Amino acid sequence: MAAENTRTPTKVSARNPICRLCGESKESLYLIKVFGNAGLSKEISKKEELSGRICITENDTRSKVLCRTCVSFVNKMYELFINKVQKQQEEFEEFS
């Protein structure tokens, strides 16, 4: 018989909202508000929209928080791939 996941799920509440990307419930300590100071300064909304193709707005009725793991992944996607592709396209346009 296969081993079952024995992790106890975290209760979803105002104190433990869910990450908009992975859907995991985390303590607010491990979440970043997309439109909070940290989220705005890191341009999380812009980076997530370009890399994940999900538009999170301030008026959105769904979760507007991301867990630190997803924020890290979005930043890596943006910095390592999206940003590189955009710069390359700009170079192509300059030489055209």
TORMAR-629884 format. One line per field, with one value per atom (N, C-alpha, C): residue number from 1; residue in one letter; atom name; x, y, z. Coordinates in steps of 0.02 Angstrom, whole numbers. Layout:
<atoms>
num = [NUM:...]
residu = [a:...]
atome = [CA:...]
east = [X:...]
north = [Y:...]
up = [Z:...]
</atoms>
This chain:
<atoms>
num = [1:1:1:2:2:2:3:3:3:4:4:4:5:5:5:6:6:6:7:7:7:8:8:8:9:9:9:10:10:10:11:11:11:12:12:12:13:13:13:14:14:14:15:15:15:16:16:16:17:17:17:18:18:18:19:19:19:20:20:20:21:21:21:22:22:22:23:23:23:24:24:24:25:25:25:26:26:26:27:27:27:28:28:28:29:29:29:30:30:30:31:31:31:32:32:32:33:33:33:34:34:34:35:35:35:36:36:36:37:37:37:38:38:38:39:39:39:40:40:40:41:41:41:42:42:42:43:43:43:44:44:44:45:45:45:46:46:46:47:47:47:48:48:48:49:49:49:50:50:50:51:51:51:52:52:52:53:53:53:54:54:54:55:55:55:56:56:56:57:57:57:58:58:58:59:59:59:60:60:60:61:61:61:62:62:62:63:63:63:64:64:64:65:65:65:66:66:66:67:67:67:68:68:68:69:69:69:70:70:70:71:71:71:72:72:72:73:73:73:74:74:74:75:75:75:76:76:76:77:77:77:78:78:78:79:79:79:80:80:80:81:81:81:82:82:82:83:83:83:84:84:84:85:85:85:86:86:86:87:87:87:88:88:88:89:89:89:90:90:90:91:91:91:92:92:92:93:93:93:94:94:94:95:95:95:96:96:96]
residu = [m:m:m:a:a:a:a:a:a:e:e:e:n:n:n:t:t:t:r:r:r:t:t:t:p:p:p:t:t:t:k:k:k:v:v:v:s:s:s:a:a:a:r:r:r:n:n:n:p:p:p:i:i:i:c:c:c:r:r:r:l:l:l:c:c:c:g:g:g:e:e:e:s:s:s:k:k:k:e:e:e:s:s:s:l:l:l:y:y:y:l:l:l:i:i:i:k:k:k:v:v:v:f:f:f:g:g:g:n:n:n:a:a:a:g:g:g:l:l:l:s:s:s:k:k:k:e:e:e:i:i:i:s:s:s:k:k:k:k:k:k:e:e:e:e:e:e:l:l:l:s:s:s:g:g:g:r:r:r:i:i:i:c:c:c:i:i:i:t:t:t:e:e:e:n:n:n:d:d:d:t:t:t:r:r:r:s:s:s:k:k:k:v:v:v:l:l:l:c:c:c:r:r:r:t:t:t:c:c:c:v:v:v:s:s:s:f:f:f:v:v:v:n:n:n:k:k:k:m:m:m:y:y:y:e:e:e:l:l:l:f:f:f:i:i:i:n:n:n:k:k:k:v:v:v:q:q:q:k:k:k:q:q:q:q:q:q:e:e:e:e:e:e:f:f:f:e:e:e:e:e:e:f:f:f:s:s:s]
atome = [N:CA:C:N:CA:C:N:CA:C:N:CA:C:N:CA:C:N:CA:C:N:CA:C:N:CA:C:N:CA:C:N:CA:C:N:CA:C:N:CA:C:N:CA:C:N:CA:C:N:CA:C:N:CA:C:N:CA:C:N:CA:C:N:CA:C:N:CA:C:N:CA:C:N:CA:C:N:CA:C:N:CA:C:N:CA:C:N:CA:C:N:CA:C:N:CA:C:N:CA:C:N:CA:C:N:CA:C:N:CA:C:N:CA:C:N:CA:C:N:CA:C:N:CA:C:N:CA:C:N:CA:C:N:CA:C:N:CA:C:N:CA:C:N:CA:C:N:CA:C:N:CA:C:N:CA:C:N:CA:C:N:CA:C:N:CA:C:N:CA:C:N:CA:C:N:CA:C:N:CA:C:N:CA:C:N:CA:C:N:CA:C:N:CA:C:N:CA:C:N:CA:C:N:CA:C:N:CA:C:N:CA:C:N:CA:C:N:CA:C:N:CA:C:N:CA:C:N:CA:C:N:CA:C:N:CA:C:N:CA:C:N:CA:C:N:CA:C:N:CA:C:N:CA:C:N:CA:C:N:CA:C:N:CA:C:N:CA:C:N:CA:C:N:CA:C:N:CA:C:N:CA:C:N:CA:C:N:CA:C:N:CA:C:N:CA:C:N:CA:C:N:CA:C:N:CA:C:N:CA:C:N:CA:C:N:CA:C:N:CA:C:N:CA:C:N:CA:C:N:CA:C:N:CA:C]
east = [42:0:45:28:67:62:116:116:72:31:-13:20:0:26:-2:42:20:22:37:40:-30:-36:-101:-110:-165:-174:-185:-159:-169:-238:-273:-340:-338:-379:-383:-425:-396:-430:-400:-425:-396:-323:-308:-239:-196:-227:-192:-224:-218:-247:-208:-233:-199:-160:-106:-65:-105:-107:-145:-117:-53:-23:-24:-1:3:-57:-97:-158:-146:-84:-70:-87:-114:-129:-67:-48:12:-3:37:30:50:18:30:104:141:212:249:224:257:226:184:150:169:168:181:118:94:36:59:26:45:44:-5:-11:10:46:76:142:176:239:291:300:350:331:267:244:251:234:239:312:355:425:460:438:468:432:381:341:314:290:266:209:162:105:128:172:198:236:282:322:279:230:186:144:120:78:119:181:224:246:260:284:229:177:124:60:56:-2:-67:-61:-119:-117:-171:-175:-208:-171:-197:-206:-267:-281:-300:-297:-315:-388:-430:-502:-521:-472:-484:-518:-566:-601:-566:-518:-479:-419:-382:-324:-275:-248:-198:-133:-119:-56:-21:45:86:133:144:191:262:308:377:408:389:415:394:330:306:336:344:375:447:483:551:552:506:502:484:436:416:475:512:570:623:634:683:660:596:569:578:561:565:637:681:750:789:778:818:790:725:697:661:609:567:609:647:689:739:768:816:783:725:688:670:646:627:687:744:804:825:819:837:791:727:680:695:714:733:795:842:902:883:838:814:783:742:709:758:811:861:898:910:947:903:838:793:785]
north = [-59:0:62:112:173:214:247:290:351:367:425:486:544:607:618:621:627:699:746:816:840:873:901:967:974:1037:1095:1153:1214:1240:1260:1286:1354:1362:1424:1473:1531:1583:1650:1704:1770:1771:1733:1730:1684:1635:1587:1585:1639:1639:1593:1583:1538:1578:1548:1577:1575:1629:1633:1586:1570:1529:1454:1435:1363:1337:1383:1363:1336:1340:1316:1369:1346:1390:1396:1457:1469:1522:1523:1576:1641:1696:1759:1780:1754:1767:1745:1693:1665:1690:1740:1766:1838:1856:1925:1952:2009:2040:2072:2053:2078:2154:2185:2257:2290:2253:2282:2315:2344:2379:2333:2273:2227:2204:2189:2167:2220:2282:2337:2354:2354:2371:2317:2255:2201:2190:2231:2226:2156:2125:2056:2048:2095:2090:2088:2133:2137:2073:2052:1993:1931:1925:1866:1865:1922:1924:1904:1926:1908:1835:1809:1741:1689:1706:1658:1669:1725:1742:1747:1765:1776:1849:1884:1955:1961:1986:1997:2073:2094:2165:2182:2246:2267:2254:2254:2242:2168:2126:2054:2027:1983:1952:1889:1865:1806:1827:1779:1792:1840:1885:1933:1926:1865:1851:1793:1794:1740:1715:1651:1624:1641:1640:1659:1612:1548:1501:1521:1538:1559:1626:1672:1737:1725:1681:1665:1636:1591:1559:1610:1654:1706:1752:1771:1814:1781:1717:1680:1676:1660:1657:1724:1777:1843:1863:1854:1876:1833:1767:1722:1712:1719:1705:1764:1788:1841:1904:1926:1986:1975:1916:1900:1902:1873:1872:1943:1984:2052:2092:2085:2120:2098:2033:2008:2036:2040:2068:2141:2178:2248:2254:2209:2209:2193:2145:2130:2191:2227:2286:2341:2348:2399:2386:2322:2305:2297:2300:2292:2356]
up = [0:0:0:-41:-47:17:34:93:80:129:121:150:124:149:219:268:337:362:318:338:355:411:430:393:356:319:366:346:385:370:421:413:377:325:289:329:343:380:362:392:380:402:455:479:435:404:361:292:253:186:140:80:33:-19:-41:-94:-159:-195:-258:-311:-308:-360:-345:-285:-270:-232:-203:-167:-98:-73:-6:46:101:157:200:213:253:305:358:407:372:391:357:360:407:412:349:315:256:190:194:134:120:57:37:3:26:-5:-70:-124:-190:-192:-158:-159:-93:-53:8:-11:37:24:-9:18:-10:-80:-90:-156:-209:-190:-237:-253:-202:-214:-256:-251:-290:-357:-370:-432:-444:-391:-394:-444:-445:-491:-564:-582:-650:-668:-625:-638:-644:-600:-600:-664:-685:-745:-806:-810:-867:-866:-807:-804:-794:-757:-743:-782:-816:-858:-817:-754:-711:-690:-702:-684:-616:-568:-501:-494:-480:-473:-401:-385:-317:-302:-354:-345:-349:-358:-365:-303:-313:-257:-232:-271:-250:-210:-186:-145:-179:-140:-165:-127:-105:-71:-105:-102:-129:-74:-72:-23:-46:1:-15:-66:-66:-115:-185:-194:-260:-282:-235:-251:-275:-242:-262:-333:-346:-412:-466:-452:-499:-513:-461:-471:-515:-503:-545:-617:-627:-695:-730:-695:-725:-740:-692:-700:-750:-746:-788:-858:-867:-932:-963:-931:-959:-974:-926:-935:-992:-996:-1049:-1117:-1123:-1186:-1207:-1160:-1177:-1201:-1169:-1191:-1261:-1274:-1340:-1394:-1379:-1427:-1441:-1389:-1399:-1444:-1436:-1480:-1552:-1562:-1629:-1662:-1623:-1649:-1666:-1626:-1640:-1705:-1721:-1781:-1843:-1834:-1891:-1930]
</atoms>
